[in-house]
Every structure is written in C-alpha cells, then in structure tokens.
Amino acid sequence: MCHLLAGVWLHSMILCLSACVAYDGHRLLAGGASVNEVIAEMGPPAMRWQDADGSEQLAYPRGPMGVHTYMVYLAPDKRLARIENALVSERFAQVRPGEHDQNAILRLFGPPNPVWTVYYEARDELAWQWLICDDWNRLARFSVLFDGKSSLVRSTLQVPEWRGRDGVAPWCSH
C-alpha cells in the first residue's frame, strides 16, 4: 500500500512540475518557434495585438496571484522574436501621465487584476492594479490611475502588499 501511495504521489508531483514548465516559455527558441508552438507551449494568450507590419504581441498573465505577465513578441513571419516579463520596474518607469491611455497600458503590462479594478466616482478616476515583485523581492501592488473622461493616465502608485505575517510584505521572486 505504501509503495502504491508513493507512486501516486511521485506521479502527481511529476505532472504538477511538468504543468509549470511552460509558465514562462523558456523552452521556446527565438527565431525558431512558430506562433502555433508558442500557443502549444504557453496556452492561449489573454490578449493579442496585431501590428501593421504583421508582427504580433501576445500577453500571458500568470495571475491573479502571480507576479508575472509574459509578453511574447512575434516577428512578421510569425516566429518568436522574444519573451519579456512585463511586470518590472523598467516598464513601470515608461508610463507617462497625460500621454498613455488604457490601450497603451494594456500593451505594456497586460490585463490588470479584475478584482482590484476600481472606479472612484467622486474623482472620476479608474484604478487598475497588478500584483508584482518589487525591486527588493517583496510582494507589492502597482496601480495605474486613469482620468474617467479622457482615459489617459493621471498617475501611478506602487505600495507593498501587506498581507504577510506581522504586516510585512511577503518575499517573492522575479
């Protein structure tokens, strides 16, 4: 009986680990993998954009409680150009209040956590949030606040995720 249970446990662990292998698409080769291979490896994208030159961008949020959204960039020949984690401080610094709109933010970060999307009627402001791993490897939330009329970014905000033990933001990994 113990051997049977150990075998079931080992099989379950292998299945669990193999299911996570495609999390970031690290097995895909730039210049070699086709769009169909990307989708077979990473699953269907949450969002997809087609550019005028035929290139594409696919968004793979690994949430809602994950701290990664992978952007897959495909060349015009539909081959993988690169994969990037979108939820990093270098991208957060690219947001320009008064210039970027909701579509631009979606292309930068992918879809926000729908549970944390809030409209503030008194300020006519929409807030989108993503769970992130900050530069100190602590869980945090990155927020983008939009003007309700123009849909342009008003401001951004990053705060620690205080759900950890003793009110300290838990550790995470990029």
Number of C-alpha atoms within 10 A of each C-alpha: 6 7 8 9 10 11 12 12 12 12 12 12 12 12 11 11 11 11 12 12 13 17 18 21 20 12 12 18 15 16 14 12 17 19 19 13 14 22 14 11 19 21 14 14 16 12 15 15 12 12 10 7 9 12 17 21 20 23 26 25 27 14 15 15 11 14 23 26 26 22 25 24 21 24 19 15 14 17 21 24 20 16 20 15 18 23 24 19 13 9 12 19 9 11 18 15 16 14 11 16 18 18 11 14 20 13 17 18 22 24 20 22 15 11 9 15 15 13 15 11 9 6 9 11 18 21 20 22 22 28 25 29 25 22 12 11 14 19 25 25 19 23 20 23 23 24 19 17 9 11 17 23 24 20 15 18 11 16 14 19 18 15 12 13 8 8 10 13 17 17 13 15 13 14
